[in-house]
Amino acid sequence: MNFNKGNLFAAIPVDISEELFTRLAHGQSTRIERIVSRGQASPASGWYDHADNEWVVVLQGEAQLEFENNAAVHLRAGDYINIPAHMKHKVAWTKPESETVWLAVHYS
C-alpha cells in the first residue's frame, strides 16, 4: 500500500518571515496545500486572481480576506470560504502573535 501520512500542525518553523506553502496532494484538476501565516498580508497593490476555484478553511488562528468589491471576510478557526475562479482577493491581515494555519483546495 502506498500512502502519504502527515500532521497539519507539524514542521512549522519558529521564524516565519514569509507565508509557508506546502503542497499536500494534487491531481489533474485539484491541488491541496497547507498555508501557514504569522502576521503576513498580501502586498498593498495587486490581487490574487486564480484560474481555479479555491476553497479555504482556517484550522488555527485568524485572518481577514479582502475582495476587489471592497467586501471583507474575517475568518476564525473552523471558518471556511469558497472563492470562485477569477474573484480577485487578497489577505488583508493574519494574526501576528500566533500562526494561522489554512487548508486550501484549488479545483476546476
C-alpha positions in Angstrom: 0.0 0.0 0.0 1.4 3.4 -1.0 0.1 6.4 1.1 1.3 9.7 2.5 0.7 10.5 6.2 1.4 13.7 8.0 0.2 16.2 10.5 -1.0 19.7 9.5 0.4 21.3 12.7 3.9 19.6 12.4 7.1 21.1 10.9 6.1 24.7 11.4 9.2 26.8 11.7 9.6 29.2 14.7 10.5 32.1 12.4 8.1 32.6 9.6 9.3 35.7 7.7 7.1 34.7 4.7 4.0 32.6 4.3 4.8 28.9 4.1 3.1 26.9 1.4 3.2 23.1 1.5 1.6 21.0 -1.3 -0.1 18.1 0.4 -1.7 16.4 -2.6 -2.6 17.1 -6.2 -4.3 15.6 -9.2 -5.2 16.6 -12.7 -7.6 19.4 -11.7 -7.1 19.6 -7.9 -4.4 20.9 -5.6 -4.5 20.7 -1.8 -2.0 22.8 0.3 -1.3 23.9 3.8 -0.5 27.6 4.2 1.0 29.0 7.4 0.9 32.7 8.1 2.1 34.8 11.1 1.2 38.4 10.6 1.7 38.3 6.8 -0.7 40.0 4.4 -0.7 40.4 0.6 1.1 43.3 -0.9 -0.9 46.6 -0.8 -1.1 46.6 -4.6 -2.2 43.6 -6.7 -4.8 40.9 -6.2 -4.8 37.1 -6.3 -6.7 36.1 -9.5 -6.7 32.3 -9.6 -7.7 30.4 -12.7 -9.3 27.8 -10.4 -11.8 27.9 -7.6 -10.3 28.0 -4.1 -11.9 26.6 -1.0 -10.1 27.5 2.2 -10.6 26.7 5.8 -8.7 28.3 8.8 -7.7 25.5 11.1 -6.0 27.6 13.6 -5.6 31.4 14.1 -7.4 34.2 12.4 -7.3 36.1 9.1 -9.1 38.7 7.1 -9.7 38.4 3.4 -10.5 41.5 1.3 -12.2 41.3 -2.1 -11.9 43.7 -5.1 -15.5 44.9 -4.5 -14.5 46.1 -1.0 -16.1 43.2 0.8 -14.1 41.9 3.8 -14.4 38.5 5.4 -13.0 37.7 8.9 -12.1 34.1 9.4 -11.5 32.3 12.7 -10.6 28.7 13.4 -13.2 26.4 11.7 -14.4 29.1 9.3 -14.2 28.3 5.6 -15.0 30.2 2.3 -15.3 29.2 -1.3 -13.7 31.7 -3.7 -14.8 31.3 -7.3 -12.2 31.4 -10.0 -11.1 34.9 -11.0 -12.7 36.5 -8.0 -9.9 39.0 -7.1 -8.9 38.9 -3.4 -6.1 39.3 -1.0 -5.1 38.5 2.6 -5.6 41.8 4.4 -4.4 40.5 7.8 -3.3 37.4 9.7 -2.9 37.2 13.5 0.6 38.4 14.2 1.2 36.8 17.6 0.5 33.2 16.6 0.3 31.0 13.5 -2.7 31.0 11.2 -2.9 27.5 9.6 -5.0 27.3 6.4 -6.0 24.3 4.3 -6.6 25.3 0.7 -8.2 23.2 -2.0 -7.8 24.6 -5.6 -10.1 22.9 -8.1 -11.5 23.3 -11.5 
